C-alpha cells in the first residue's frame, strides 16, 4: 500500500512542474485525493458493498469536485491535473500512465446494464473539457485535444481533435511514460482543408488572369490542377 502511495506522489511530480514538495502534493492536489477515495470506494464495490462504495465515492466528489464511479477500473500512475468537473463512469477502464485535465468526461451512451463507457489505453492524454462517450477503445499513446467530443474508436499513437472527434495520422513519437503538454500544436484538419482550397483558388487565378500563356503551358497547368483536385478529393474522403 505504501509503495502505491509513493508511486502516486511520484506521478504527480512527473506530470506537474508546479509541484514543489511532497507535503504540498499530499495536501493540495485534488486529483490525488480523488484517486485515493476511488481506491477505497472500488474496494467496497468489488466486495458487493455497493452503498458503501457509492457513499465513499460521493465523499470524494464533495471534497475534490471529481466524480469517479466506484465501479470504474483505474490503472497505475493515473493523474488528474486540477480535476474540477471530471466525470468517470461505472464501466470505464483506464490503463496505466494516463493523464486527464480539468472537465474531462468519460461517459456512457446507453441505458442498458452492460459495458457502456470507454476503455482508455496506456499512456493517453485527454485534454481539458474533452468528452469521450460510449463503449469505444482509445488506443495506447493517443492524445485527445482540448474540447474534443470523441464517439468513435481511435487507433494507437493517434491524435483526435474537433467536434465530432477526427482521428489524425499517427504523429506521437514520445518515449514511454512521457506526455506532450503542447496542446496548442495539435494539427487542425479543418485548417488543412481550407489551405488546400486557397491553393486551388490561386491555381485557378493563374489560369484565368494569364491568358497570354502558351498552349503547352496551359496544358501543363490544367494537368497540375487536375492532380491537385484529385488529391483534395482523396483527402476529403479520408476526413
N, C-alpha and C positions, 0 to 999 in steps of 0.2 A: 504493500500500500504506500509506504513512504517513498519507494523508488518511483512509483507512478506520480506522486505529488511533486517530486523533484523534477521529473520529466516534464510535467505540466508547466512548472515555473520556468524551466529552461526554454520551453517552446515559446513562452511569452517574450523572453529576451531575444529569441531568434527571429521573431516576426514583428517586433515593435521597437524601433530605435529610441522611442521616448521612454522606455522602461529604464529606470536609474538604479533601483535597488530591489533586493528580494522582499524587504518589508513593504515597499511601495506596491509591488506586484501582488502580494498576498492581500493587502488591504484595499487596493484601489482599482482592481481590474474585474469588472462585472462579467466579462466573458469567461474568466477563470472560475468565478463563483458559480456561474450558471452550469458549467461543466461538472463541478463538484456536486451541486444539487442534483443534477441529472443522474450521476452515478448512484446516488442513494435511492432516487426515485426508480431507476431502472432495476436496482436490486430487489425492491419490493414488487415491481411489476412482474419480473421473471418468476417470482415465487407465488404468483397469483394473489398478492395483496394489492389489488387494483386501486382501492380507495386510498390506501396509504401512499401508493406511488403517485396518484394524481394530486394528493394534498401536498406532498413534498415538491412536486413539480410546480404547483400553484405558488408555494412559498418562494421558489426560485424566481418565478415570473414577477412576483411582488417586489422582491429586493433588487432584481437586476434589469427588469424590462425585457428579458429574453425568455421566450416560451419554447421549451423543448419537451415534447410529449414523452412520458416515461417509457413508452414502447419503442421509441426510436433507437437505432443501433449506431453508436458513435465510435470511430476508430481512435487510434493513438495519435498523440501530438496534434490534436484538434485545437484550433484557436479562433475565437470570435473577437474581432477588433472593435472596440467601443460597444457594439452589440445591440443598442436600443432598437426595439421593433423586430428583432429576428424571430422567426417562427419556423419550427421544425416539426413536421407531422409525425403521426404514430408509426407508420410503416417505412419511414425514411431509413436508408442505410448510408452512412457516411464512412468513407475509407480513412486511411492514415494520411497525416500531413496535409489536412485540408484547412484552408483559411477562408473565413467568411467575414464580410464587412457589415456595417450597420444596415438594418432594414431588409435583410435577405429573407425571402420566404421559400421554403421547400415544402410545397403544398400538394394536396390531392385534388383529383378531378372526378371522383366517383363517390357515390353514397354506399356502395357495396362493401361488405366487410371482407376485404381482400387487400393485396398489395396495391396501394393506390398513390403512393408517394415516390419521389425519385430515389435512385441509387447514385451516389456520388463516388467516383473512383478516387484513387490515391493522388496526392499532390495537386489538388484542384484549388483554384482561386475563384471565388464568387464575389463580384464587385458590389458596391453599395446599391441598395434598393433593387437588386436583381431578383427575379421571380422564376423559380423552376417548378413546373406543375406536371403532375401525373406520374404514372409508373414508367419512367424513362431512365435510361442509363447515360450518365455523363462520364465519358471515359477518363482514364488516367491522364494527368498532366494538362487538363483543359483549363482554359481561362474564360470566364464569363464576364463580359463588360458591364459596367455600372448601368442600372436601369433597364437591362435586357429582360425580355419575357421569353423563357425557353419552354417549349412544349413538345419538342422532338428530340430523340437521342442524338448524342454528339460523339464522334469517334475520338479515340485517344489523341492527345497532342494537338487539339484544335482550339480555335478561338471562336466564341459565339458572341455576336453583338446584335443590337437592334430589337424592334418590336414588329412582328414576331422575331425571335432569335434566328439569325442566319449563321451557319457554320462556315467559317473561312478555312483557307488552306492551313495545313499543319505548319505552324511557324515557331512554336515554342521549342527551344533547344537548351533550356537551362538544365543544370545538373540536378540530380535527385535532391528532394527536400529543400529546394530554393524557390522563392516566389518572386515574380516580376511585379513590382508595385506601380509601374508606369502605365496606368490605365489610359492616360491621355494619348499614348502612342498606338493604341489598338486601331487597326485599319477599319475604314468605313466603306462598305461595299456600295452604298448609295453614291458617295462621292466619286468612287472609281467609275461608276456608270455615267455620271454627269460629265466627268472629264473625258470619257470616250465620246460622248455626244458632242461636246465642244470641239474635239479634234475632228470629228466628221464634218461639223459645220465649217471649220476652217478649210478643209479639203474642198467642200462644195464652193466656197467663196473663191478659191483658187481657180476652179473651173469656170465659174460664171464671169468673173471680172478680168480674166486674162484671155480674151478672145484671139489675141494675136499669136497664140501658141501654134506650133506646127501640128499637123495631123498625127505625127508619131508621138509627140509629147502628150496630146490629148488621149491617145490610145493608152499610153503608159499610166496616165493619171486615172483614167476610168478603171484600169486593171487594179491599181492600188486602192481605189475607192471600193471596188468590189471585194477585195480581200479584207479591207478594214470593216466593211459592213458584215461580212461573214464572221469575222472574229467577234464582233459586237453581239451578233445573234447567238453565237455559241455561249458567250459569257452570260448573256441574259437568260438563256435556257438553264444554265447551271444555277443562277441565283434563284 
